Amino acid sequence: MNYTQAKQLLAANGQQQLLEYYEELNEEQRASLLSDIGKIDFSVLENLHSEYSKTLGKLSPADALSVEDIAKDKEEYEKLGLAALRAGKVGAVLLAGGQGTRLGSSLPKGMYNIGITRTLTIFEQQMNNIKQVTDKAGCMFHLFVMTSDLNDAATRAYFKDSNYFGYDPSKIHFYEQKLAPACSKEGRIYLDQKYKVSMSPNGNGGWYSSLVEAGYDIFLKSEGIEWLNIYAVDNVLQRICDPVFIGATIKSGCACSGKVVKKVAPEERVGVLCKEDGLPTIVEYYEMPPELAAMRDEDGQLTYRYGVILNYLFSVDVLNKIYKDKLPCHLAFKAIPHIENGVRVTPSEPCGYKFETLAVDIVRLMGSCLAFEVVREREFAPVKNKTGVDSVESARELLKLNGVKL
């Protein structure tokens, strides 16, 4: 994109301020800025004055396979799942676009060291979890790693320097998620530097559309991959491409499935897998009406008890039919560093918006979803904070409980 094209594009969208310092820039900086402007998705700004708020329909608890139910048919499920893995029908997608900012690190979150007496990063621990499955299956599956512009180079370099943790490098594929501009409350897109537009990853809801944009939909078809297991980088006990999970999903006939744990309390900060007007949906903890969150069955269990852990299995065939459907855009009000009066400022209070879509919103579009309960202490150790709840500290304790040497 050249200067004239950029100027016309910005004028058409009322964002001419992005070229305010153009004359001060050197040639390399000008090229960088023009490149950024060409990547802006201006359509996200339409959500600014119509912030998404979930209007809930009629909710009912999700049908689920409990831990006890799964144990009864585990052998059958595992056999089905292992057969699918050995036939190359299952792949995995690691959602790893974030930084370790909340943990006090500027590195990709997956590079955070959770070891105590030795170095053990989140990436390495998750790859160790994968090895348990591949050893049992006797084969490796394709792993797609979704990075972002913020951490792509560092993530690729770390995997290479770590010899891909013993995994076949031809089966690990990196791709970047799309970015969305950050803007003021009034809708003026910020400059992060005089030569750089303020952009941030657009949320994990675009994981499949970004994969398609990278050309991997053709690869999935050529490889015969029918299922994709997506999982979050911040859970060090994630069990990826779990054959029992795969087999149960295939047998259920559902288009997707989600691993869930029983909530420890009504106010626990996890989304709940349930039904809305008969369709599967995930209601975030801040959207669930308090009276429903606190509701209990006759046996004392929470009625809406199944909390999601961001480990889902999706049918590729159904994904191909629905991925272009518009997902709701969630607005995050943040303190965003930006150029103000020619100087870069770092606000201490929220000053503008970032735009995100979420993977949980895809579940409803899939039409059917199996809730698959797992034992919390074995599969749910989120690393969201440095200390306290869902922290490095709590994850380390759970890893020790599962026999992991730290």
N, C-alpha and C positions, 0 to 999 in steps of 0.2 A: 504494500500500500504506500502510495506517495503522499506528499504533503497536501496537495490539492484534493485528492480523494478523501483523506482524513478530515480535512476542513469541512468538506461537503457533508460527510457522514455525521460529524459532530453537530453541525448546524441543523441538520434534519432531526436530530434527537435532543437538541437544546443542551449540549454538553461542551460548548466551545472552550470552557475554562481549562480543558485538558491540554490545550496548546499554548497556554498563557506564557510558559517559559521557554518555548521552542527556540527562540532566537539566542538564548543563553547556552544552548547545548552544543556539544561537539558532534561530529558526524556519526560516531558510534552511538551516542546517546539518542540522537534524533532517530536513527534507525530502530533502536530499541523501543522508543515511545510509539512510533508509527506502527510497529509490529503489534504492540499491546493494544492499540486502538482498534486494529483490524480484528482482534480476537474478542472484543466486547460483545456480550449478549445483552443488548439493550432491552429485550423483552422482559427480563426479570424485574425491571423497574415498574412494570405495570402492577406488580403485587404490592407496591409501597403503600398505596392508600386503600388497599382491600386486603389487609393482613389476614392470612388464613387462620380461621378459628373453627375448630371442629364442632359441627352441630350434630350431636349424636342421635342416631335413630333408636330403634328398639334393641336394647342389648340383652343377650342371653349368654350363659357360660359356654365355653367351647367344649366340644366332645374331645376327649383326650385319651391317649394310651398312658396309663399310669405306670410307675416303676414296676408295680406288681404284675400288671397286664403284660408288660414287655418281657418280664422274666419267664412267664409261662410259654411264650412262643419265641424266645430268644434264638434258639437253634435254627428255626425255620427262617427267621428274619436275617440272621447272619449269613446263612447259606445263599439266600437271594442277593444280599448285598455284595458278598465276595464274588459271586458270579458276574454281577454288573461291573465291578471294579476290574476283574480279570478280562472282561470283554472290552474294556476301554470306554465304557458308557458313562463314566462319572469323572468330572473334573472339579477343581476347587478354585475359589476366588478369595484372595486375602485382601481385605479392605484396609489399606495401609497408607492413606494419604495424609495423615496427621503428623504433627510435631509433638515432642515431649514437653511442650511449654509449661503445662500445669505441674509437671514433675521437676521443673527447674532445668530442663535441657533444651538446647536449640537443635538437637539432632532428630532424625525421624524417631517416632515413638517406639517403633520396633527395635531400635538400637539401644534402648534404655537397659542398663545393667540391673538385673534383679538378684544377682548373686551376692553372697556375703563373703565367703572365703575364696571364691573364684569368680571369674567373669562368666556370666550367663545372661545373655540378652533375651528380650521377649521373642525376637525372631528365632533365635536358636532354640528356645524352649518349645515354641510351637512346631518347629521342624522336627524336634525330638518326638513330639506327640504324633506327628505324621508318620514317622519311621515305625512306630508301634503298629500302625495300620498296614503300611506297605510290607513290612516283614511278614505279617500274617497272610496278606493277600498274595505275596510273592511277586508283586509288580508295583511299578510307580504310576501315578496318575498325573495328568497335566495340571499344573498350578499356575494360575494367573494372578499376578501381584499388581493391584491398582495403587499407583502412587499419585503424587500431585506435582505440579510445577515446583512446589516448595522443597520436595525431598526426593525427587526422582533420581537425580545423579548420585546422591549419597546412598540411597537404598540399593541401586544397581551395583555401585562400587563395593558396598559392604557384603552383599551376597557373593560377588566375585572373589573378594579378598578372603572370604570364609569358605572358599571352595564349594559354595552352594550347600554347605552343611552336609556334604556327602550325597546330595541328591543329583540326579541326572540333569545337567544344565539345559539339555535340549527340551526338557519338560517344564522348565520355568520360563514364564513369559511376562514381561513387564509392560504396563500401559498406563497412561496418565488419565486421571479424571478431569473433567472440564472445570474451568474456573468461572466464577461470577464476580462482577464488580462490587466493590463496597462503596456506599454512598452516605451522604449526610441525611438528616431527618427530612430535609427539603428535596431530596432526590438528586443532589449534585454529586456525581461520581468523584471520588477522591483521587488525588495523586499520592502515591506512596513516596516517591521521589520525583523531582522535576522531570525525570526521564522515564518514569515507571508508573503505570496505572495501578491503583490499589485493587488487587484481585485476591480471591481466596477460593479454596476448593468448594465446589457447589453442593456438597453433601453426598452421602453414600447412596442416595436414591438413583443417581445416574450411573451406577456401576455397570449396568448392562448396556445402556446406550453408548457409554464411553468405550466399552469393549467392542461393540459393533463398529463404532467410528474408527477404531484402531484396526479394523479388518478381521478380527478374530471370529466373527460369526461364520465366515467362510471356512476358517480352520476348524471350528466346532463341527460343522457339517462334514468336512472331509475326514475328520477323525472319528466320526460316529458318536460324539459326546451328546448324551441325551439329558444328563442331569448336571447341575452346577451347585456345589455346596459353598455358600458364601459365609465368611466368618470375620469377626472383628479382631484387630490386632491387639486390643487391650485386655483380652482374657487369656491368661497363661495356661489355663487348664482346658482350653478348647480341644475337643476331640474331633478331628477333621476327617471327612469321608468315612465316618464310623459305619461299618458294614451293617450293623444292626439297625441303625437309623435309616440307612438307604433301603434295606430290605422291607422294613415296616412301611415306609413311604410308598414303595412300589406296590406292595400288597394292598395298601389302603385305596389305591386308585386316585388319590388326591394329586392336584397339580403342583402342590408344594407342601412343605412341612417345616415346623419350627421346633427347635429344642427349647424346653421350658423347665423352670424350677418352681417349686411351691414358694410363694411369697412368705417372708418371715413375719410380716405385719402389713396391715392395710396401707400404711403410708410409705412402704418401701418404694424407692425411686426406680422402678422398672415398669416397662409397658406390659399390658396384660393382653394375652391372646384370647379373644372371645368371638362372639358372633354379633353382627349388627344388621338388623333386618334380614337375618338368615344367611348373610355372607360373612366369611372370616374377616376379622379386622383386628388391629392392634391399637388399643387405647392407651395413650401415654399416661403416666401416673398423674400428671397435672391436668389431664382432661377428664379423668374418671370422676364422676360425682362421688363425693365422700360417703354418701349413704350406701352406694353400691359397693365401693371399695371395702366397707366395713361389714357388709352382709355375710352371714354365715349359714352353712347348712345345719341340719339337725345333729350331725356328728361333730359340730364345732369348727369344721374347716371353713376357710374363706370360700365363698361361692365363686368369686372371681379370683382364683388363686394361682393361675398359671402365668408367671412372669417370663418374658422372653429374654434370651441371652445373646442375641444377634448371631445365631447359627441356624441358617435356613438351607433347605434343599429345594431347588426350583427346576421344573420341567423346562428344558430349552425350547421345545416345540411351542409351549404356551407363552413363554417369554417373547418369542419371535412375533406372536400375534398381538401382544399388549404393550411392548416396551415403548412404543411411540405415543401411547396415551399420556395425556398431561397429568403429571403428579402435582399435588398441592405444594405450594412454595412456602416454606417456613422462614419467618424473619427472625434474625437474632440481633438484638440491640447490644452493641459492643463498644468498647473503648478502642477506636481505630487510629493508629498512628497515620498522620497525613501531612501534606504541605499546606501551610496556612501563612498567607502574606510572605511567601518566599522562604519560609523556615519550616523544617520538619518538626512537628509537635507530637508528643506522646500523651494523650489525655489520660487523666486518672479516673474519669467517669465515662460511662457510655455516651457516645456522640453520634453514632450512625448505625447503619444496618448492613448485615451480611445476609445473603440469600442461600437457602439450602433446600434440597429435596431429600427425603429419607427413605431408606430401603423398606421400612415397615409399611409404607403406603403402597408398596407393590403387592403385598399379600392379598389385599382386597380384590385387586384386579385379576389375580390368578383364579378366583372363583371357588377354590376349595383348598383347605389347609389342615393337615394333621398336626395336632399338638402332641409332642413326644416328650414325656417327662424324663428328666435325668436327675441323678443325685447331685445336689448342690455342691457338696464338699468335694466331689470328684471332677466336676466339669465347669464350675463357675468361680473364677478368681479374677475379677476385673481389677485393672490397674488404672484408676482414674485420678487418684490423688496421691500426694507424697506420704501423707500420714492419715490415720483415722479410718473411716468406713471406705471400703472399696479402694484400698490404697496399696502401695508397695509393701507396707508392713503386713497387711492382712493377706495379700497374695503370697508373700513368703511363708507365712504360717501354713497356708493351705498346701503349698508346694511340699513343705516338709511332711505334712500329713499324708501326702501321696508318694512319699519315698524319694523325692527329688533332692539330690545333694546340692546344697547352696554354698 
